[in-house]
Amino acid sequence: MKYHTITLLALLTVASSFAQNTTEEKQKSVEDYAATITSKELKEMLYIYAGDDMRGRMTGSKGQKLAVNYLKDFYVAQGINSALKDGTYFQTVPAQYLTRLKEPADSENVVAFIEGSEFPDEIIVLSAHLDHVGVDQNGNVFNGADDDGSGTIAMLEMAEAFQRAVKEGNGPRRSILFLHVTGEEIGLYGSRYYTENPIFPLENTVCNLNTDMIGRIAPDKVDTPNYIYLIGSDRLSQELHDVSAQIAKKYSDLEIDYTYNDPEDPNRFYFRSDHYNFAKKNIPVIFYFNGVHEDYHKISDTPDKIAYDLMAKRTKLIFHTAWEIANREKRITADKL
């Protein structure tokens, strides 16, 4: 009898401990997952992704093939599924589509997917362009550490944070598509191809959060570097803009600068990155951007120039925003059409 009592107590203790651990895991907050986004990991990955071995990641080149395989291998290692039924992670963009290439060659968008637990058909697209401008005639590599190595690696860190939440029973209610697009530098081709050949119906696409250059400080912000430019948040959806502003106020001390969101801004950045192809389809967008700097499209855009702590803060802001949109009761809508 004593033996059975001890055994029963032991089993109850184990069960209680398991239940407590499960409860603790489910009680983790968005801040816990955002905290897994670190400047150390961003730096480690960006030094690889924007290293000389990638040869500037020109669309269709061998370096770009190395880049897409790096991204695929990351998602496989994290246990994050492909968005494609064939499991390849590569949405082929055919050579004939890439009309601005001097030497046409097939290219790829990289597509990974976390399915939502409650609203799996509602898709939030996180995007960044995986390409850059290659190598010059003298063999100098355009590393593109900021443009857009920073956005690309930020997406990987966000994907890892979301996947950790999934593993701990706190996955997003809506689905997340991690869309790494090719051909941005030659004319926004990868995002255009996706929106013309969507993997998921565009009417089910809630919004696009696009990250293109978030690792540097613009010359006019040297004295006030704790900032991020947001573009497009209120063009199609006041609701998206309001949610974005609320999340920034709650979770971040970054200055949210809307200078380039002005429709009269001569730089016309709203039309110059991949979010625009979603906006053209009436899908609400936000473009996260640090502004141009002295190394923009030069061989000096290298990983050592990145402000990694600031890049981590910007990445966390985007993650918090995506988390909120993925988990709120009602989906964001294009309420300004």
Residue pairs with C-beta under 8 A, 6 or more apart in sequence:
22 169
25 168
25 169
25 170
26 168
26 169
26 170
28 165
28 168
28 170
30 251
30 320
30 323
30 324
31 251
33 161
33 162
33 164
33 165
33 170
33 319
33 323
34 161
34 251
34 316
34 319
34 320
34 323
36 157
36 160
36 161
36 164
37 157
37 158
37 160
37 161
37 312
37 315
37 316
37 319
38 157
38 312
39 308
39 309
39 311
39 312
40 308
41 157
42 153
42 154
42 157
42 308
42 311
42 312
42 315
43 303
43 306
43 308
45 74
45 153
45 156
45 157
46 145
46 149
46 150
46 153
46 215
46 303
46 306
47 303
48 70
49 67
49 70
49 149
49 152
49 153
50 143
50 144
50 145
50 149
50 302
50 303
51 143
51 303
52 141
52 143
53 63
53 66
54 63
54 64
54 66
54 67
54 70
54 141
54 143
55 61
55 62
55 63
55 66
55 134
55 135
55 141
56 63
56 132
56 133
56 134
56 135
56 141
56 142
56 143
56 144
57 63
57 64
57 67
57 130
57 131
57 132
57 134
57 144
58 64
58 131
58 132
58 133
58 134
58 135
58 185
59 98
59 101
59 105
59 107
59 131
59 182
59 183
59 185
59 186
59 189
60 95
60 98
60 101
60 103
60 104
60 105
60 106
60 107
61 105
61 134
63 134
63 135
64 107
64 130
64 131
64 182
67 130
67 131
68 89
68 90
68 108
68 110
68 130
68 180
68 182
71 89
71 110
71 130
71 152
71 156
71 180
72 89
72 90
72 110
74 156
74 159
75 81
75 82
75 89
75 110
75 112
75 159
75 178
76 89
78 159
78 160
78 163
79 163
79 167
80 112
80 113
80 114
80 159
80 163
80 178
81 87
81 112
81 113
81 114
81 115
82 88
82 89
82 111
82 112
82 113
83 89
83 91
83 111
83 112
83 113
83 177
83 178
83 199
83 200
84 90
84 91
84 111
84 199
89 110
89 111
89 112
90 108
90 109
90 110
90 111
91 108
91 109
91 110
91 111
91 193
91 194
91 197
91 199
92 106
92 107
92 108
93 106
93 107
93 108
93 109
93 182
93 183
93 189
93 190
93 193
94 106
95 101
95 104
95 105
95 106
95 107
96 104
97 189
97 193
98 104
98 105
98 107
98 183
98 186
98 189
100 186
100 187
100 189
101 186
107 131
107 182
107 183
107 189
107 190
108 182
109 130
109 179
109 180
109 181
109 182
109 190
109 193
109 194
110 130
110 178
110 179
110 180
111 177
111 178
111 179
111 180
111 199
112 159
112 177
112 178
113 175
113 176
113 177
113 178
114 159
114 162
114 163
114 166
114 171
114 172
114 175
114 176
114 178
115 175
116 122
116 171
116 172
116 173
116 174
116 175
116 176
116 326
117 171
117 172
117 173
118 173
118 174
119 173
119 174
119 175
119 331
120 174
120 175
121 175
121 200
121 204
122 174
122 175
122 204
122 206
122 331
123 174
123 175
123 176
123 177
123 200
123 204
123 205
123 206
124 172
124 174
124 175
124 176
124 177
124 205
124 206
124 207
124 209
124 322
124 325
124 326
125 177
125 179
125 205
125 207
125 208
125 209
125 278
125 283
126 155
126 158
126 159
126 176
126 177
126 178
126 179
126 208
126 209
126 210
126 211
126 318
126 322
127 155
127 179
127 180
127 181
127 191
127 208
127 209
127 210
127 211
127 274
127 275
127 278
128 148
128 151
128 152
128 154
128 155
128 180
128 181
128 210
128 211
128 212
128 274
129 148
129 151
129 152
129 180
129 181
129 182
129 183
129 184
129 185
129 190
129 191
129 212
129 273
129 274
130 148
130 152
130 180
130 181
130 182
130 190
131 182
131 183
131 184
131 185
131 186
131 190
132 142
132 143
132 144
132 147
132 148
132 149
132 185
133 142
133 144
133 185
133 297
134 141
134 142
135 141
135 142
136 142
136 299
140 299
141 299
142 297
142 298
142 299
142 301
143 149
143 299
143 301
143 302
143 303
144 301
145 215
145 301
145 302
145 303
145 305
145 306
146 213
146 214
146 215
146 216
146 290
146 293
146 295
146 296
146 301
146 305
146 306
147 212
147 213
147 296
147 297
147 301
148 184
148 211
148 212
148 213
149 215
149 303
150 211
150 213
150 214
150 215
150 216
150 290
150 306
150 311
151 210
151 211
151 212
151 213
151 214
151 288
152 180
154 211
154 214
154 311
154 314
154 315
154 318
155 178
155 180
155 211
157 315
157 319
158 178
158 315
158 318
158 319
158 322
159 176
159 178
161 319
162 171
162 172
162 176
162 319
162 322
162 323
165 171
165 172
166 172
172 323
172 326
172 327
173 326
173 327
174 206
174 325
174 326
174 327
174 331
175 200
175 326
176 322
176 326
177 199
177 200
179 191
179 194
181 190
181 191
181 193
181 194
181 274
182 189
182 190
183 189
183 190
183 193
184 190
184 191
184 212
184 273
184 274
188 273
188 274
188 276
188 277
190 274
191 274
191 275
191 276
191 277
191 278
192 277
194 277
195 202
195 277
195 278
195 280
195 281
198 205
202 281
202 283
205 278
205 281
205 283
206 283
206 284
206 325
206 331
206 332
207 237
207 240
207 283
207 284
207 285
207 286
207 325
207 332
208 274
208 275
208 278
208 279
208 283
208 284
208 285
208 286
209 285
209 286
209 288
209 318
209 321
209 322
209 325
210 273
210 274
210 275
210 278
210 285
210 286
210 287
210 288
211 288
211 315
211 318
212 273
212 274
212 287
212 288
212 289
213 289
213 290
213 291
213 292
214 228
214 288
214 289
214 290
214 311
214 314
214 315
214 318
215 290
215 305
215 306
215 307
215 308
215 310
215 311
216 290
216 291
216 293
216 295
216 305
216 306
216 307
217 225
217 290
217 293
217 307
217 310
218 290
218 291
218 292
218 293
219 293
219 294
220 291
221 227
221 291
224 255
225 307
225 310
226 253
226 254
226 255
226 310
226 313
227 254
227 255
227 256
227 257
227 290
228 254
228 255
228 256
228 257
228 288
228 289
228 290
228 314
228 317
229 257
229 258
229 259
229 260
229 261
229 269
229 288
229 289
229 290
229 291
230 244
230 256
230 257
230 258
230 261
230 286
230 287
230 288
230 289
231 258
231 260
231 261
231 269
231 270
231 275
231 286
231 287
231 289
232 261
232 270
232 275
232 279
232 285
232 286
232 287
233 240
233 241
233 244
233 245
233 258
233 261
233 284
233 285
233 286
234 240
234 241
234 261
234 336
235 261
235 270
235 279
235 284
235 285
235 336
236 279
236 282
236 283
236 284
236 285
236 334
236 336
236 337
237 284
237 332
237 333
237 334
237 335
237 336
238 335
238 336
239 284
239 332
239 333
239 335
240 284
240 286
240 325
240 332
243 321
243 324
243 325
243 328
243 332
244 256
244 286
244 321
245 256
247 317
247 320
247 321
247 324
248 254
248 256
248 317
248 321
250 320
251 316
251 317
251 320
252 313
252 316
252 317
252 320
253 313
254 313
254 314
254 317
259 265
260 267
260 269
260 270
260 289
260 291
261 270
263 270
269 287
269 289
270 276
270 279
270 287
273 287
273 289
275 285
275 286
275 287
276 285
278 285
279 285
282 334
282 337
283 334
284 332
284 333
284 334
286 321
288 314
288 317
288 318
290 314
294 300
295 301
295 302
295 305
325 332
